[in-house]
């Protein structure tokens, strides 16, 4: 399938690891010019070297905290300097807080909204004018399963779920408003995706201790079974990357305002 991504200018937030890294890698393989954004310069450098080694294509990097409005305000200029334009924006940066409702602090609540929904809103607000000026573009916002379903322990979502739900609604509203400018907006909703940093965060917040690899694997399978999941495994970052890249491609030119769920039929409902 011809995706029409060769030469396109792509920005991926949260691009130094997990779903963001694999998404950037796949865009590079398709011939796009890629800028990955993340907080830590060392992680960005490692990701860029990894993608270069695997694809033979260099990518640009930009260190930015998506919860910092000053950093966000500087993003358009970074895009101009590295790519010259932006055809695709992938808002992937985000995280979850896995704690019982009564244990969530004000700081965690505010940070959860800031790194998830507020970041997507603010970054779009700064980048969309570039797309309008050039005559169009595409935005893919990455949300999460807690935005569409209630998850049981250990992945409690009273803090993260509302932010993820806001991302979904925001994407649909933005798609309608920006369609006259030739800008498509879609939202990809991953189910359970096995990334080391995600489960390590759960271990810190819910298990209260690090788990040995075999124990962690057992806990994941037990929890999946308790959820009544039909899927026999968790998804991979590579699988989500294919969904994101397709949504951003010319092959999906009639897909706009869609909520694309990739969860392996984990929910029987």
N, C-alpha and C positions, 0 to 999 in steps of 0.2 A: 504494500500500500504506500502510495506517495503521500508523505505528510506535508510537503511544502515548507519545511523549516530551514533549509539551507540558506545561510546568510542572515537569518533573522536574529534580532538582538533580544536576548532573554535575560531577565533578572529573576533570581531565585533567592528568597530570604530563607534563613535557616538552612543554608546550603552546604554546611561543612560536615554534616553527618546524616545518617538515617535516610528518610524519604527525600529530603532536600538534596543530599549528596547524589543519590541514585537518579533523581530527576535531572540534575545538572549534567550528570554523566551521559544520560540518554539524549538530552538536547545536543550535547557536543557530538555524539555519534551521528546525529542527524544533520550535522553541519552548521548548527547554530553558533552564534557568538554569545558566550555566556558570561554573566557577572554573578558571582555568588556572594551573598551577604550573611555575615554572622558576627558574633561579638569578639571571639578570640582570634587574633591574627595568626597564632601558631596553628590553630585548627584549620583556618582558611588556607594557609600555606600547605599544610599536609593534604588537604582535600584537592587543591589545585594540582599538586604533584601527582597524586593518585590518578586523577582524571587524565592528565597529560600522558602518564605512563600507559594507561589502558586504551586511550583513543588516539593519541598522537596530536591532540588539539589543545593548545594552551587556553586557559580561561582567566578572566580577570577576577579580582577579589576586592571586597570593601568591608572594612571593620565597622560595625554599627550595632548599637543596642536599640532594638525596635521599641523599647519602652521609653526611650529618651526622645522627646520632641525636638530637641536641638539636632540630634543625629538624623532624625527623619527629615528635617528641613534641609539638610545638606545632601540628601540622597539624589535629587534631580541633577545637581551639578556633578556628582560622582558618575552618574549614568552618562551625562554628556561627555565627560572626559574619557571614559573607558569604552563606551559603545557608540556614542554619537546620537543614539535614538533608543527607543524601547518598543519592541513589537509585542513582547509577552512579559507579563508580570506574574510570578507565582508567589503568592503569599503563603509560605509554608511555616514560617517561624511560629512557635507556640509550644505549650507544655500543659501538663495536667497537675492537679493537686488531689491526692488520693487520701483524704482524711474524713473522719466522721464530721457531720455538719456542726456539731457543738464544739469541735476542736479547731475549726477554721478561724484563723485570726483576721483582723481587719486588713493587715498588711498582705496576707495571702489572698484575700478576696480582691483587693485592689490590684495586686500584681497579676492575678489570673485574668482579670478583664483587660489589663494593660497589654500583656504579652500576646493575648489572643485577639479579642475583638477590636480593642482600641488601636492596636498596631495595624491591623488590616485596614480599618477605616482611615487612619491617618496616612498610611503609605499610599493608599489609593488616591487620597485627596491631593497628594503632592505629585504623583506620577501621571494621573489621568490628564492633566493639562498638556503634558508632553505628547500623549497619544492623540489628543484632540488636534493639536497643532500639526501633527504629521498625517492626520487623516484616518486614524483608526488604530486598533490594537486588540489585545486579548488579555483578560485577567482570569487567573484560576486561583480561587481561595481554597485553602485546605482546612477543613473543619475536623470533626471527629464523631465517633458513634455516640458519645455522651450528649451530643446535640440533638439526637433524634430518638434516644431510648434511655431508660433508666437502667443503670448497671448496678449489680449487687456487689457486696464485698468480694474480693479485696479492692476493686477499683471503684470506690465511692466517688460520686461526681456532683455533689451539691454545689461545689465551688466552680468546677470547670464546665459542667454541663450548660449552665445558662450562657456562658461566654461563647461556647461552641454553637449553641442555638442562634445566638445573635449573628454569628458569622454566616450562617445559612440564610437567615432572613435578609441580612444586609446584601448578600450576593444577588438574591432574586430582585430586590428593589433596585440595586445598582444596574443590573442588566437592563431593566426597563428604561431607566433614566438615560443610560449611555448609548442605547441602541441607535438613536438618530445620529450619533457621532461615529458610527462604524466600529464601536467597541463592544466585544462580547465579554460576558462575565458568567462564569460557571463555578460551582462549588463541588469539590470532591470530598466525600465523607469516608474516611478509612474506618474499617472495623478494627479488630485486634491485629495489630502489626507488631511483629517481634523485632524490636530494636533494643539493644543492650541498655541504653541510657534510660529508656522508659521504665523497664522493669527495675533497674537499680534505684530509680526515684521512688517507686512503690516500696521497695525494700526499706528505704530510709524512713518513709512516712507511715507505712502501715505495719510491716513486719518488724520494724524497729531494729533490724540487724541485717547484715549481708547474708545472702544465701549461697551455699556451694552450688556449682553448676547443676549437679544431678538433682539436688533438692529443689532448685529453682524450676527445672524442667518438670518435676513431679507436681509442684504447686500449680504451674500453669495448666497442666492437663487436668488436675483435680478441679480447678476453678472453672475451666471450660466445660467439664462434665456437669458441674453443679448449675451452670447457666442454661443447661438443656440445649447446647449448641449443636446444630446439625453439622457444622464444619468440623473436620477432623484435625485441623491445624490452624495456626495463626498465619496471617499474611506476611509477605516480605516487603521491604522497602522497594525492591525492584518491581514487584507487581503493581504497587501504587504508582510508581514512576511512569509506567506505561499508560495508566489511566490519565494522569496529569498531562503528559506530553500529547496524547491523542486529543484531549479537550482543548489544548492550545493550538492544535494544528489546523491546516486548511481542510483536512479530512472531516473536521467537525464544524465546518463553517455554518451549518444550520442549527447547531446546538448552542442555545443561549438561554440563560436564566435557569439552567438545569441543576438539579442536585443529584450528583452521580455517586451512588453508594457502592463501595467495594468492600464487602464483609464476609464473603464466602458462605452466604446464607446462614449466618450465625444465629439469627433470631428466628424462632419458629413462627412467630406472628407474621 
